[in-house]
Amino acid sequence: MLFFNTRPLERAEALTLALSDLNIQAINLPLLELKARPLTPLLKQLYQQLVVDIAVLVVVSPTAVDVGMKYLRECHIEIDQLAHIQWIAVGEKTAEALQKYQIKSEIPKVETSEGMLQLPILSTLEKGKKIAFWRGEGGRQFMMNHLHQQGMQILNFILYDRQLPLQSIDEFQKITLKLTQESRYIMLISSEASWLNWLSLIQANPMLLNIGYFWVLGDRLFNILDNYKIQHALHFKVMILPNLKTELILQRVTYMQGKL
């Protein structure tokens, strides 16, 4: 059984090593690569608004923390000037990255847009308040649209681009033959962009989807894959994960080993 670890390489190592200890062949195949955008005049204008009247700042990844803080310094804004802001981190890794700057943040139980929307900070926020997003191109559209419909003002900081890594394209070409000889594989899918990138990789052999067990983060992503399966008359399996912690994934792998 193959296990595709699609997390960014810097966050994939612990899980890959732990799977190897269980004699599971884990292949690192990042499906997203994040590259910082330049600090444009428009972004500089947005940064100045942080000092004034932003109620909540949503940070969607450790990369968003790194790039966001770098540009904060380049705009000559001190963290103390943002004491009025309530911070939300999409998950524990992002919260840990913020903590390095002595910033405490709220974390959802499920590390998704839906999970963040259930946080009391957002569910009780007064209509008309301004919410800033540190994010990548194409990310968190659902969450921003939902909050906008609730009457919130959205400030959109697009700090980086998200793309399929070139090295993953090369890696996939190397393992394609092996994959066609497998009876099943497991793959982590943590975002819609990752799913679309996987579809792009296997477009020459879409039936490879049928031997896949896709472990996805949250209900919305589950629905996206499930609808795709129905629309294309496919038979792959989809399972929801509440988080991407190594301990949880190892438990699920161990369970599957006993069932398959």
Secondary structure, DSSP 8 states (H G I E B T S, - for coil): -EEEE-S-HHHHHHHHHHHHHTT-EEEE----EEEE----HHHHHHHHHHTTSEEEEEE-SHHHHHHHHHHHHHTT--GGGGTT-EEEESSHHHHHHHHTTT--EE--SSSSHHHHHTSHHHHT--TT-EEEEEEETTTTHHHHHHHHHTT-EEEEEEEEEEE--HHHHHHHHHHHHHHHT-S-EEEEE-SHHHHHHHHHHTTT-GGGGGGEEEEEESHHHHHHHHHHHHHTT---EEEEES---HHHHHHHHHHHHHH-
